[in-house]
Amino acid sequence: MRAFAFALLLAAHPAHAAQRVYEGDEAAAIRCANMMAMTGVTLYQAGLMGEPEKDILIGISVLILERHVSGNWTEKKRAMEAMRDRRDMEATLEDYQRHAPLCLNRFPIN
């Protein structure tokens, strides 16, 4: 269900939505959510991770966004897109290796 919610998040893109700027803890939460989701998708596509593990990382991403980022899904989606576009995949994977446990401590999902 969370993977479906994330898919909806990525698919929703109304043209009339205003650009929201996130700062501080919310920006950090978005970076963590992006890191989790992009790592899962990339490793899955490379055959280095199974689908269940990818879905877990996407689910974690959705929960971080739900619990630690204000705004509607369109605003969160745009913020995730902006984060994705600013960081290359290599930097995102390095972030995951160094910061994944820190993200889960800073932005708990349970």
N, C-alpha and C positions, 0 to 999 in steps of 0.2 A: 504493500500500500504506500509506503514512504517513497519507494522508487517511482511509483506512479505519480505521486505528488511532486517529486523532483522533475519528472518528465513534463508535467503541466507547467511547472515553474519555468522550465527552459523554453517551452512552446508559447507561452503567453507573451504577447508583445504589442499591447495597444499603442497606436501611434500618438494618441492624445495624452499619454502619461507624462507628467513632469519629471525632469531629472532630479533625483534626490541625492544629496551628498551625505555620506556617512563618515563619522570621525570617531576617534578614540576606540573604546571597547567594541563598538558595533563594527567599525572598519576592521578591527582585528578578528572579530568573529566571522566576518565575510571572507577574509583571507583564509582562515582555517577551513571554513566550509568549502571554499573553492579548491583548496589544497586536497582535501579528502576526496571530493567528487572527481576532480581531474586525475588524481593518482589512480583511483579505482578504474576509471574508464580507460586510461592509457595503458595500465598494466594488463587489463583484460584484453584490450585490442591487440596487445603484443604477445598474448598467450602466456603471460607470466602470472596471471591470477585467474582463478575461476569466477564464474558468474555469481555464486553466492557471496564470495568475498567482495566483489565489486558492488553488489547490491547493499552489503553492510556499510561500505564506505559512503555510498550515496545516501543511505538512510541516516548515517551520522551527520552528513552535510545538511540534510533537510531539518533534522532536529536542532542543530546549531542555529540555523536560520530562524526556525520557529520560536526558539526559547531565548535567543540572545540578540536578535535584530528586530527593531521596530519597523513598522510600515507594512504595506500590502505586498502580495507576491510579485506584482509587476515591478515595484521599486526594488525588491530584493533581487529579482532576476536581472534587472539592469545593472545593479551593483556587482553581481557575480560576473556578468558579461564584461564589465569594465575591468574587473580584477583579472579575468582570464586574458583579456586583450593586452594588459600591461605586462604580464609575466610570461616568459617562455616556459615550455614544458620542462626543460632541464632545471630551471630555478624552482619550479613547483615541486618536482621530485626531490630536489635537495632539501627544500623546506619540509617535505613529508618525513624524510629520514631524520632530520634534526628536531623537528618541532611537533610531530603528531601527538606524542604523550603530553606535551605542554599544552597543546590546544584543548585536549580532553580534560585536563585539570582546570584550565582557565574557563572553559565553556562546557560544563558538565551537561550530559544528555540524559541522565537518569536520576 
